[in-house]
């Protein structure tokens, strides 16, 4: 009879679990449709590696390890409760092995839970907010684990010797109980009581999962299963010709996709995103963790009302605006789109995409954006560059160089189009990088050409601040030019251009091979075509640009280039590669003024100074500009220089002698 009631309790707990999960799933389904990307096999692999084996969580090793112990330990009571309802016999060796494994995992889980409690409530890292539900979740799991182990100790103490049990912790507890001289009948009664407490706590926890912190046990793995497998740098495509669209961008919680709403429940509030956010680190209003959880709270409040309104076929007015109410404008515009939050999130929450979608509505529908962007938009519209400088001046940098322009060599075969980009065309400091690349091309004897005044902005500055309409105009104009000249390969020195041309132009129907100059130089060196005769003899550190590193996964090529140059002593920064700190120029901040907190470029320069470099190298024009400004701000022009890797290659090739402007023999 007891067993029948136990099964009924188990069924009831799972029914409550499923009912609660269904309520959350209905909230997710309020979002727009989105077809999952990636093959099912790829997604299942992601779930296994990231969700079960904790690969990404273990990047923060010790908390990740404790969480892994806790995760495995949480499964034990559930498995034991289920399997004890059935009668079957296992081979003795297998039974012993399972008992040993369960015992050790339980011990590890108890240790992990205690360490997590210590971390949250004694050492208290600032990124953890430590709500009551966190304490309740950890406390429940700890009590469940302790009662389970105590129950095993009582069982072994009562029956004496169990040939099938290899349970060192259980046997140790049994020895302690035996030493107390407690009567067998008393231990039997105690065992029944402990089992009932353990049993009911497990079932109560299972039933309550959808309603508090432990729901991430379900939502996070599902989020990993359905995470995006699109190129990291590609924002979602917006069909501006959709006649049925009432607005563009996101102004209401239900205008996010179902996957974006799932993200909100997947967040574990671990704060890793916050610890790596340049806006948060420099005292801006934005914290990615808070942004996600504010959206989650809004979904929890508005979602049920939306469901009821849909059932009654009525409209529900927006009581609190998404931007300006739930998310403040200063939060929305503080993001540099560096993607560090997404790179460090253990459960693949997508912060940047949500920010861009909200920016799109603000720009396209409300015309609300930082005033500095007005001039940038005007410049992009009239002269296809954010500064509004004359289009006829786009190729002025090439006056003293032998640079072929495609319009002047109709039909001639070239190895690649050199897409210079706005900042490398107009900015005096960055023109030097463009000139260096041309001299390197001539030295190698490659056949290249530029578009000259026919080149336009790739559109990245417009798209990252939400002006999708302007982005598509700029992109389509370039695409028409590329198609007219039958371009098959493009080389660029700008990671922003590289990402846009490579990952986002295919959304508009144009694809070709796109290469960044870091890869081009690395390949030329590896093939023995670039040999350096001049030693530079400097202490140097390398700054990883966000759009080259986290967006495009290019970390080693620029380092290989620098390591090949004689007497350059490369010192790695503490925050490098995937942990690199943003220079502060992305997400439109190249054209906006930082009025809140510390300037991000100063923060990054101070980080670089910890390795005492004489030179700083990078592979992005935005980063060159931001470091150059920071160096000037600190009056360090005489002791510290910022270089693009192309400039260092040029110096190692030609030294201090007059740099050749005419083609050299390869």
Phi and psi in degrees as a GROMACS rama.xvg file:
@    title "Ramachandran Plot"
@    xaxis  label "Phi"
@    yaxis  label "Psi"
@TYPE xy
-62.3872  -40.7198  UNK-2
-62.9929  -38.5811  UNK-3
-61.9884  -44.4157  UNK-4
-63.5549  -38.2685  UNK-5
-59.6091  -44.4507  UNK-6
-64.1352  -38.6871  UNK-7
-63.4315  -41.3261  UNK-8
-62.5362  -40.7505  UNK-9
-62.5458  -45.9726  UNK-10
-61.7251  -41.8376  UNK-11
-62.2546  -43.9129  UNK-12
-60.8189  -43.3305  UNK-13
-72.2345  -32.0495  UNK-14
-64.3317  -42.0389  UNK-15
-65.1972  -37.9868  UNK-16
-61.5395  -48.8358  UNK-17
-65.3658  -39.281  UNK-18
-63.9823  -44.2035  UNK-19
-65.4804  -41.13  UNK-20
-62.2279  -39.8019  UNK-21
-59.856  -37.6012  UNK-22
-63.1469  -42.4356  UNK-23
-68.7941  -39.4247  UNK-24
-61.5022  -38.3033  UNK-25
-64.1211  -33.3669  UNK-26
-66.0417  -40.8129  UNK-27
-63.0448  -38.7322  UNK-28
-70.9206  -5.71892  UNK-29
-67.1203  -23.17  UNK-30
-74.5839  169.474  UNK-31
-70.3671  155.216  UNK-32
-65.7209  146.712  UNK-33
-152.348  123.746  UNK-34
-76.4209  129.019  UNK-35
-60.3628  142.077  UNK-36
-96.0811  156.966  UNK-37
84.5707  152.157  UNK-38
-74.8979  155.139  UNK-39
-57.8298  -40.8868  UNK-40
-60.7625  -39.2271  UNK-41
-65.8981  -39.8876  UNK-42
-70.0515  -38.3336  UNK-43
-65.6223  -38.7483  UNK-44
-60.8962  -41.9797  UNK-45
-60.5853  -44.14  UNK-46
-61.1422  -42.8685  UNK-47
-67.5353  -50.4294  UNK-48
-71.4167  -43.9276  UNK-49
-88.1832  -43.9955  UNK-50
-78.9803  -44.5048  UNK-51
-91.4533  -48.0341  UNK-52
-84.9969  -7.5882  UNK-53
66.4322  28.79  UNK-54
-55.6203  -49.0801  UNK-55
-72.9503  -37.502  UNK-56
-63.0435  -34.2316  UNK-57
-74.8347  -1.54833  UNK-58
-61.2861  -34.6146  UNK-59
-96.4203  90.1048  UNK-60
-59.9483  -57.735  UNK-61
-67.0049  -49.7933  UNK-62
-59.85  -36.0307  UNK-63
-64.7151  -40.1507  UNK-64
-65.5425  -43.5012  UNK-65
-62.458  -38.7753  UNK-66
-66.1944  -37.4477  UNK-67
-62.1792  -44.9582  UNK-68
-59.2413  -44.3607  UNK-69
-63.9361  -42.9428  UNK-70
-59.9862  -47.9704  UNK-71
-66.0196  -40.1653  UNK-72
-66.7322  -31.0338  UNK-73
-66.9205  -28.2346  UNK-74
-74.0496  -24.6994  UNK-75
-61.001  -54.7095  UNK-76
-57.6485  -39.6594  UNK-77
-61.8764  -46.7086  UNK-78
-64.5884  -42.8628  UNK-79
-63.1642  -45.2817  UNK-80
-59.3681  -42.526  UNK-81
-69.1225  -49.0269  UNK-82
-71.0034  -26.6408  UNK-83
-71.5206  -9.77571  UNK-84
-81.929  -7.75001  UNK-85
-119.2  150.152  UNK-86
-107.075  118.05  UNK-87
-157.158  160.141  UNK-88
-114.68  131.404  UNK-89
-105.326  151.479  UNK-90
-55.4241  146.029  UNK-91
-56.2131  -47.2863  UNK-92
-61.8002  -42.379  UNK-93
-66.1832  -40.0466  UNK-94
-62.7813  -41.2901  UNK-95
-63.1865  -43.9853  UNK-96
-63.5714  -42.749  UNK-97
-64.3524  -42.2187  UNK-98
-63.8598  -39.285  UNK-99
-65.4456  -44.6984  UNK-100
-62.8426  -45.8274  UNK-101
-63.0097  -39.2471  UNK-102
-63.9114  -45.6319  UNK-103
-68.535  -39.8979  UNK-104
-66.0237  -39.9469  UNK-105
-61.6375  -42.5569  UNK-106
-62.6379  -43.7362  UNK-107
-64.0974  -39.5675  UNK-108
-66.3899  -41.8606  UNK-109
-61.9211  -44.7739  UNK-110
-61.5501  -45.3247  UNK-111
-61.8016  -41.2474  UNK-112
-64.9957  -43.0831  UNK-113
-63.4481  -41.9495  UNK-114
-65.8597  -37.3735  UNK-115
-67.8304  -38.2885  UNK-116
-63.1385  -42.3913  UNK-117
-60.6539  -44.3684  UNK-118
-64.5041  -42.0747  UNK-119
-74.2247  -38.355  UNK-120
-115.227  -1.86837  UNK-121
-121.551  -58.6165  UNK-122
-73.9044  -33.4979  UNK-123
49.8289  70.3249  UNK-124
-58.2269  143.361  UNK-125
-64.1625  -23.1453  UNK-126
-75.2955  -13.6871  UNK-127
-95.5267  130.337  UNK-128
-92.9676  -14.6745  UNK-129
51.9062  63.0263  UNK-130
-75.4198  167.074  UNK-131
-61.6151  -35.0702  UNK-132
-65.0831  -27.047  UNK-133
-66.1845  -44.636  UNK-134
-64.8492  -41.6492  UNK-135
-62.9932  -42.8012  UNK-136
-64.5457  -49.4479  UNK-137
-65.8051  -39.4007  UNK-138
-63.6776  -43.5081  UNK-139
-60.093  -47.1234  UNK-140
-62.9901  -40.9988  UNK-141
-63.4514  -44.3521  UNK-142
-64.4842  -41.2466  UNK-143
-60.8551  -45.1104  UNK-144
-65.5885  -42.7119  UNK-145
-66.9433  -41.6339  UNK-146
-67.4621  -34.0151  UNK-147
-64.2998  -45.3063  UNK-148
-66.8627  -40.5249  UNK-149
-63.8132  -37.2082  UNK-150
-64.0056  -40.6142  UNK-151
-65.7933  -39.8815  UNK-152
-62.2707  -41.806  UNK-153
-63.3511  -42.324  UNK-154
-60.8101  -46.813  UNK-155
-68.2036  -32.0383  UNK-156
-68.8119  -35.427  UNK-157
-75.2246  -46.932  UNK-158
-84.1122  -10.5328  UNK-159
86.6403  -106.219  UNK-160
-106.143  128.383  UNK-161
-112.942  110.973  UNK-162
-64.7365  -20.901  UNK-163
-93.95  1.2355  UNK-164
-106.346  118.788  UNK-165
-111.913  74.9134  UNK-166
-125.108  86.67  UNK-167
-59.1541  -39.9562  UNK-168
-69.4808  -44.1462  UNK-169
-61.8574  -41.1399  UNK-170
-67.432  -36.0685  UNK-171
-64.1482  -42.4269  UNK-172
-65.6709  -38.4537  UNK-173
-62.1168  -40.7754  UNK-174
-62.9753  -40.2738  UNK-175
-64.3039  -44.2504  UNK-176
-63.8242  -39.8054  UNK-177
-64.0342  -34.5646  UNK-178
-69.017  -20.731  UNK-179
-76.9988  -16.5297  UNK-180
77.4065  16.1676  UNK-181
-64.4515  138.777  UNK-182
-65.1309  149.478  UNK-183
-61.7863  -39.4076  UNK-184
-63.2602  -38.5407  UNK-185
-66.2674  -42.4044  UNK-186
-65.2381  -35.4393  UNK-187
-65.1038  -43.5002  UNK-188
-64.3001  -42.6762  UNK-189
-63.059  -37.9789  UNK-190
-63.2044  -40.6124  UNK-191
-63.7801  -43.408  UNK-192
-64.2578  -46.4124  UNK-193
-62.7429  -41.1171  UNK-194
-62.2668  -42.3496  UNK-195
-62.7535  -43.8628  UNK-196
-61.7765  -48.0657  UNK-197
-59.687  -48.0684  UNK-198
-59.7788  -48.5231  UNK-199
-69.3772  -36.2553  UNK-200
-64.8902  -41.9829  UNK-201
-60.7434  -48.3149  UNK-202
-67.4427  -38.5575  UNK-203
-63.8928  -38.9812  UNK-204
-65.9104  -43.1901  UNK-205
-59.9887  -46.5902  UNK-206
-64.0116  -31.2118  UNK-207
-90.2553  -6.75143  UNK-208
-48.664  -46.1621  UNK-209
-69.0082  -7.35893  UNK-210
-108.91  -2.13946  UNK-211
-151.954  -164.26  UNK-212
-50.3538  -34.9741  UNK-213
-68.0826  -6.44958  UNK-214
-62.0667  -22.013  UNK-215
-66.7064  -15.5809  UNK-216
-59.8184  -30.9085  UNK-217
-98.3653  -48.6932  UNK-218
-68.1197  -37.2432  UNK-219
-65.9571  -49.0771  UNK-220
-60.3881  -38.3015  UNK-221
-63.4915  -39.2823  UNK-222
-63.1397  -38.3277  UNK-223
-65.3112  -36.4865  UNK-224
-64.3792  -37.5945  UNK-225
-105.719  16.9487  UNK-226
-62.7905  159.471  UNK-227
-72.5915  135.125  UNK-228
-112.996  16.3074  UNK-229
-70.9594  160.764  UNK-230
-52.5837  138.455  UNK-231
-55.3533  -35.5944  UNK-232
-86.3723  -0.891742  UNK-233
-92.8114  114.813  UNK-234
-74.9894  161.741  UNK-235
-63.8314  142.799  UNK-236
-80.3864  136.642  UNK-237
-113.062  120.11  UNK-238
-81.6733  98.2696  UNK-239
-75.6682  -8.7883  UNK-240
-99.303  9.99026  UNK-241
-71.5649  108.796  UNK-242
-70.4335  -20.1946  UNK-243
-87.0323  -11.0183  UNK-244
-70.8159  126.206  UNK-245
-84.0205  -26.1257  UNK-246
-156.829  170.006  UNK-247
-122.961  140.097  UNK-248
91.1097  -169.596  UNK-249
-121.511  120.058  UNK-250
-122.33  -9.64949  UNK-251
-133.083  152.119  UNK-252
-59.6357  -34.3258  UNK-253
-75.4597  -6.56555  UNK-254
-87.432  -6.74889  UNK-255
-72.2813  163.832  UNK-256
-77.9798  164.674  UNK-257
-60.839  -33.5649  UNK-258
-68.0034  -38.5044  UNK-259
-66.0921  -32.9757  UNK-260
-73.6017  -35.3489  UNK-261
-60.4505  -39.3504  UNK-262
-49.0529  -40.6202  UNK-263
-62.983  -39.2123  UNK-264
-78.4719  -23.985  UNK-265
-72.9319  -25.9747  UNK-266
-58.8833  130.019  UNK-267
-97.2485  0.633441  UNK-268
59.2557  33.21  UNK-269
-73.5344  -24.1825  UNK-270
83.9264  6.70371  UNK-271
-62.3681  -37.6463  UNK-272
-59.6783  -41.4701  UNK-273
-65.463  -40.564  UNK-274
-63.8056  -21.8198  UNK-275
-113.756  7.79295  UNK-276
-84.5681  119.885  UNK-277
-63.5811  -31.2534  UNK-278
-65.8999  -47.3942  UNK-279
-65.3261  -40.8913  UNK-280
-66.1109  -20.0124  UNK-281
-112.044  25.6393  UNK-282
65.6912  34.8929  UNK-283
-85.2857  165.908  UNK-284
-68.8902  -17.711  UNK-285
-80.072  130.632  UNK-286
-131.572  122.173  UNK-287
-56.2046  -37.2147  UNK-288
-62.2557  -46.499  UNK-289
-64.7696  -39.6277  UNK-290
-58.8294  -46.8259  UNK-291
-65.3482  -42.3829  UNK-292
-74.8602  -28.6702  UNK-293
-66.7906  -39.594  UNK-294
-66.0412  -38.2901  UNK-295
-63.1856  -45.6028  UNK-296
-61.4877  -38.3139  UNK-297
-66.5013  -40.8564  UNK-298
-62.1396  -42.37  UNK-299
-64.4784  -32.122  UNK-300
-82.7294  -44.5449  UNK-301
-86.3355  -31.0191  UNK-302
-55.1631  -53.1487  UNK-303
-58.705  -34.7467  UNK-304
-67.136  -38.1531  UNK-305
-64.6981  -41.0997  UNK-306
-62.4277  -43.6237  UNK-307
-64.9177  -41.4649  UNK-308
-64.0559  -39.6125  UNK-309
-65.125  -38.7264  UNK-310
-63.8262  -35.1827  UNK-311
-89.795  -1.17471  UNK-312
57.1442  44.3352  UNK-313
-121.477  162.962  UNK-314
-91.2358  143.461  UNK-315
-111.924  121.054  UNK-316
-72.7874  150.445  UNK-317
-82.2136  108.664  UNK-318
-73.6598  -40.3477  UNK-319
-121.414  121.955  UNK-320
-63.8391  145.109  UNK-321
-64.3628  -50.5377  UNK-322
-100.343  123.159  UNK-323
102.83  -15.4793  UNK-324
-121.838  -68.6791  UNK-325
-73.8599  -50.3558  UNK-326
-113.384  124.983  UNK-327
-77.3869  151.83  UNK-328
-59.8845  -39.6013  UNK-329
-64.4529  -32.0133  UNK-330
-65.8562  -48.018  UNK-331
-60.25  -40.7289  UNK-332
-91.7945  -3.09146  UNK-333
-77.047  -16.9999  UNK-334
-70.5848  133.225  UNK-335
-96.7281  4.49691  UNK-336
55.0324  32.4247  UNK-337
-72.38  -17.1585  UNK-338
72.5236  10.395  UNK-339
-65.5687  -36.0934  UNK-340
-59.8058  -45.5069  UNK-341
-71.5309  -33.1148  UNK-342
-67.0316  -30.4721  UNK-343
-101.596  -8.01294  UNK-344
-68.6293  123.782  UNK-345
-72.5033  -13.4767  UNK-346
-121.281  17.6452  UNK-347
62.8424  39.1188  UNK-348
-69.7561  137.912  UNK-349
-106.275  95.5072  UNK-350
-79.336  -46.8957  UNK-351
-62.3727  -41.7554  UNK-352
-59.763  -40.15  UNK-353
-66.0984  -41.4333  UNK-354
-62.276  -44.5787  UNK-355
-64.3354  -40.8085  UNK-356
-62.4646  -39.1864  UNK-357
-70.8087  -36.938  UNK-358
-62.2664  -39.5244  UNK-359
-57.3873  -44.2866  UNK-360
-65.3492  -43.831  UNK-361
-59.9551  -40.8232  UNK-362
-78.9254  -49.9505  UNK-363
-77.6086  -35.4006  UNK-364
-104.94  -32.617  UNK-365
-108.234  -14.6105  UNK-366
52.9563  39.8759  UNK-367
-111.726  113.115  UNK-368
-161.276  162.589  UNK-369
-53.8121  136.95  UNK-370
-60.5183  -27.5722  UNK-371
-63.0913  -25.0539  UNK-372
-73.6953  -17.8419  UNK-373
-57.7981  -47.1416  UNK-374
-66.5196  -38.3775  UNK-375
-63.9475  -43.44  UNK-376
-62.2731  -42.6739  UNK-377
-62.887  -42.6909  UNK-378
-63.8776  -40.3277  UNK-379
-65.7364  -38.1497  UNK-380
-69.9024  -41.0154  UNK-381
-91.105  -38.3611  UNK-382
-127.296  8.34602  UNK-383
57.7083  35.9837  UNK-384
-153.269  147.976  UNK-385
-67.4261  -15.9775  UNK-386
-92.0545  -11.1781  UNK-387
73.5994  16.4251  UNK-388
-71.8634  151.298  UNK-389
-54.086  135.355  UNK-390
-64.805  -29.9986  UNK-391
-69.3713  -11.433  UNK-392
-97.426  4.45446  UNK-393
-63.5321  -30.1502  UNK-394
-108.819  17.9561  UNK-395
-60.9932  -27.2153  UNK-396
-62.0063  -20.0029  UNK-397
-94.861  7.22304  UNK-398
-56.3656  -41.3204  UNK-399
-96.4167  13.2706  UNK-400
-122.174  157.809  UNK-401
-92.7546  93.0426  UNK-402
-123.641  116.787  UNK-403
-73.8673  138.42  UNK-404
-108.84  133.724  UNK-405
-54.9043  -38.5397  UNK-406
-63.5614  -23.7139  UNK-407
-90.485  -9.06145  UNK-408
-128.983  57.1696  UNK-409
-58.6175  131.773  UNK-410
81.5969  -7.92905  UNK-411
-77.4784  136.704  UNK-412
-74.9292  136.221  UNK-413
-127.829  158.176  UNK-414
-74.3473  -37.1264  UNK-415
-165.899  158.13  UNK-416
-87.0951  128.01  UNK-417
-88.3927  101.928  UNK-418
-86.2949  105.118  UNK-419
-73.2092  -43.2839  UNK-420
89.9735  159.553  UNK-421
-63.5448  -53.0484  UNK-422
-68.6464  -34.4961  UNK-423
-74.822  -14.0198  UNK-424
-92.7559  -34.4695  UNK-425
-109.386  -32.687  UNK-426
-77.724  125.383  UNK-427
-57.591  -41.4301  UNK-428
-65.5689  -41.5399  UNK-429
-81.7997  -17.9661  UNK-430
-58.9092  -32.0464  UNK-431
-63.5004  -32.2485  UNK-432
-69.8497  -42.7735  UNK-433
-59.9018  -44.5874  UNK-434
-63.1398  -39.9154  UNK-435
-61.5694  -42.1842  UNK-436
-64.0855  -39.6538  UNK-437
-62.1935  -42.5952  UNK-438
-64.3836  -36.709  UNK-439
-66.869  -42.3011  UNK-440
-57.5936  -46.8806  UNK-441
-62.3799  -41.4142  UNK-442
-60.6874  -37.0241  UNK-443
-82.3158  -16.5583  UNK-444
74.1679  25.748  UNK-445
-81.1496  151.735  UNK-446
-95.5109  110.903  UNK-447
-132.363  170.5  UNK-448
-156.278  162.816  UNK-449
-118.866  167.719  UNK-450
-87.8436  -18.4782  UNK-451
64.1204  -129.45  UNK-452
-72.3052  -10.1211  UNK-453
-81.0931  -13.9383  UNK-454
-74.4115  139.636  UNK-455
-126.784  169.146  UNK-456
-57.4479  139.753  UNK-457
-65.9954  -22.8747  UNK-458
106.629  -7.70719  UNK-459
-55.5531  -45.8994  UNK-460
-58.5844  -35.4453  UNK-461
-73.7262  -43.8858  UNK-462
-67.8394  -38.5827  UNK-463
-71.5793  -15.194  UNK-464
-106.17  7.72777  UNK-465
99.3669  -0.574883  UNK-466
-87.5006  73.444  UNK-467
-63.7282  -35.9689  UNK-468
-60.7909  -47.7002  UNK-469
-67.1135  -39.1271  UNK-470
-56.6358  -47.9421  UNK-471
-67.0746  -33.6907  UNK-472
-63.8779  -48.5464  UNK-473
-62.1209  -44.1767  UNK-474
-65.4787  -44.8955  UNK-475
-63.8623  -35.1606  UNK-476
-63.5216  -45.2811  UNK-477
-63.9905  -42.1865  UNK-478
-61.4038  -41.6103  UNK-479
-60.3018  -39.7496  UNK-480
-66.892  -45.2097  UNK-481
-58.4478  -43.5299  UNK-482
-68.1083  -36.8656  UNK-483
-62.5968  -36.5279  UNK-484
-94.0405  2.45679  UNK-485
54.4453  51.5613  UNK-486
-71.2465  129.89  UNK-487
-113.452  -20.7174  UNK-488
-146.83  135.76  UNK-489
-126.626  136.789  UNK-490
-117.031  136.136  UNK-491
-138.699  154.995  UNK-492
-102.6  2.85366  UNK-493
-110.346  120.977  UNK-494
-60.649  -29.7373  UNK-495
-69.8786  -45.3675  UNK-496
-62.047  -43.5032  UNK-497
-56.8322  -49.2794  UNK-498
-64.1276  -44.3937  UNK-499
-66.5446  -47.462  UNK-500
-64.9859  -38.7473  UNK-501
-81.2653  -43.0313  UNK-502
-106.552  -21.0488  UNK-503
-109.644  -29.242  UNK-504
-62.5468  -32.2893  UNK-505
-57.885  -26.6275  UNK-506
-62.7944  -24.1216  UNK-507
-104.508  10.1804  UNK-508
95.4497  17.1026  UNK-509
-131.759  126.426  UNK-510
-134.468  140.498  UNK-511
-157.934  174.582  UNK-512
-72.9633  127.786  UNK-513
-123.078  131.973  UNK-514
-129.736  140.566  UNK-515
-89.978  150.516  UNK-516
-64.7664  -21.7027  UNK-517
-63.811  -41.5775  UNK-518
-68.9626  -41.168  UNK-519
-59.9344  -46.5307  UNK-520
-67.4214  -41.0788  UNK-521
-58.6821  -46.0096  UNK-522
-65.4607  -39.6472  UNK-523
-63.5418  -38.2109  UNK-524
-69.1956  -45.0618  UNK-525
-62.9898  -30.5605  UNK-526
-85.6853  0.783617  UNK-527
78.6438  15.0967  UNK-528
-87.1481  -18.1221  UNK-529
-116.95  113.413  UNK-530
-123.345  130.058  UNK-531
-100.331  129.938  UNK-532
-102.892  -9.17874  UNK-533
-120.372  125.504  UNK-534
-84.5476  137.776  UNK-535
-97.2878  -27.6546  UNK-536
57.6307  52.716  UNK-537
-134.145  151.941  UNK-538
-80.8698  125.847  UNK-539
-137.58  146.726  UNK-540
-126.033  154.869  UNK-541
-113.542  131.794  UNK-542
-101.011  123.136  UNK-543
-80.2204  116.477  UNK-544
-66.7053  141.998  UNK-545
-59.5876  -44.92  UNK-546
-78.4891  -12.8622  UNK-547
-92.9152  -38.6259  UNK-548
-86.4112  -79.2645  UNK-549
-62.8035  -35.025  UNK-550
-78.8574  -42.3249  UNK-551
-111.486  -5.79103  UNK-552
70.9333  21.0412  UNK-553
-99.3882  99.172  UNK-554
-114.569  -45.1726  UNK-555
-80.169  -36.9029  UNK-556
-51.9037  -49.1134  UNK-557
-64.6571  -32.7425  UNK-558
-67.6857  -39.78  UNK-559
-61.0288  -39.5157  UNK-560
-61.4634  -48.0335  UNK-561
-65.744  -39.0774  UNK-562
-68.0661  -22.2009  UNK-563
-81.3786  -13.0083  UNK-564
-84.6423  126.195  UNK-565
-58.619  136.328  UNK-566
63.0332  24.3314  UNK-567
-96.0017  118.289  UNK-568
-98.408  98.908  UNK-569
-80.1347  124.689  UNK-570
-114.926  121.293  UNK-571
-76.7529  139.697  UNK-572
-76.6836  154.396  UNK-573
-60.4823  -43.208  UNK-574
-100.268  90.4322  UNK-575
-134.774  170.711  UNK-576
52.328  -125.999  UNK-577
-64.0528  -20.9635  UNK-578
-94.8093  5.52676  UNK-579
-57.412  140.561  UNK-580
-85.015  141.049  UNK-581
-66.6224  147.651  UNK-582
-78.9244  -18.3898  UNK-583
102.686  5.70333  UNK-584
-98.1803  -17.4067  UNK-585
-74.4125  171.558  UNK-586
64.9962  24.6754  UNK-587
92.4109  -5.36987  UNK-588
-73.3367  -9.11735  UNK-589
-62.6444  -25.9956  UNK-590
-116.17  12.669  UNK-591
-122.76  160.587  UNK-592
-101.644  131.788  UNK-593
-79.0708  111.392  UNK-594
-107.925  -7.25871  UNK-595
-121.813  132.681  UNK-596
71.4107  -163.356  UNK-597
-84.4818  145.962  UNK-598
-67.836  134.324  UNK-599
-65.7924  -36.8865  UNK-600
-67.0472  -32.4947  UNK-601
-67.4995  -42.1865  UNK-602
-59.3954  -43.7517  UNK-603
-69.7959  -39.79  UNK-604
-62.4232  -43.1881  UNK-605
-61.7206  -35.1448  UNK-606
-65.0829  -41.3622  UNK-607
-66.779  -32.5343  UNK-608
-67.3107  -15.6426  UNK-609
-66.0261  -20.2969  UNK-610
-100.055  8.47437  UNK-611
51.852  57.687  UNK-612
-82.6499  156.076  UNK-613
-92.4525  -30.9812  UNK-614
-130.579  151.437  UNK-615
-120.48  132.991  UNK-616
-113.932  151.596  UNK-617
-152.512  -175.21  UNK-618
-140.937  39.7252  UNK-619
-149.531  132.345  UNK-620
-65.9848  -34.0059  UNK-621
-61.9081  -44.9465  UNK-622
-65.2578  -39.1842  UNK-623
-57.7295  -46.771  UNK-624
-64.2793  -45.0252  UNK-625
-67.7123  -39.911  UNK-626
-68.4617  -39.3539  UNK-627
-60.3213  -43.5918  UNK-628
-65.3568  -40.6131  UNK-629
-66.6927  -40.2631  UNK-630
-62.6276  -42.5405  UNK-631
-65.3584  -39.4462  UNK-632
-61.0665  -32.8568  UNK-633
-95.068  6.48309  UNK-634
54.6076  46.0616  UNK-635
-113.235  18.0173  UNK-636
-56.7438  -31.6544  UNK-637
-80.0362  -21.3239  UNK-638
-112.876  -9.59973  UNK-639
-144.773  134.022  UNK-640
-125.718  148.381  UNK-641
-110.979  130.759  UNK-642
-130.795  147.938  UNK-643
-82.0267  151.515  UNK-644
-59.7117  -29.3815  UNK-645
-64.5298  -36.5463  UNK-646
-67.41  -36.1662  UNK-647
-70.7138  -37.6744  UNK-648
-62.3586  -43.1136  UNK-649
-59.6541  -44.4328  UNK-650
-64.7182  -39.1616  UNK-651
-71.2549  -24.8811  UNK-652
-79.9283  -46.1641  UNK-653
-111.308  -12.4604  UNK-654
64.0463  -147.158  UNK-655
-90.8593  -1.43942  UNK-656
-70.8352  168.658  UNK-657
-59.2066  125.515  UNK-658
-73.014  130.399  UNK-659
-68.223  138.696  UNK-660
-103.967  -13.7513  UNK-661
-101.054  157.479  UNK-662
-58.4232  141.402  UNK-663
-105.856  156.989  UNK-664
-68.2335  135.253  UNK-665
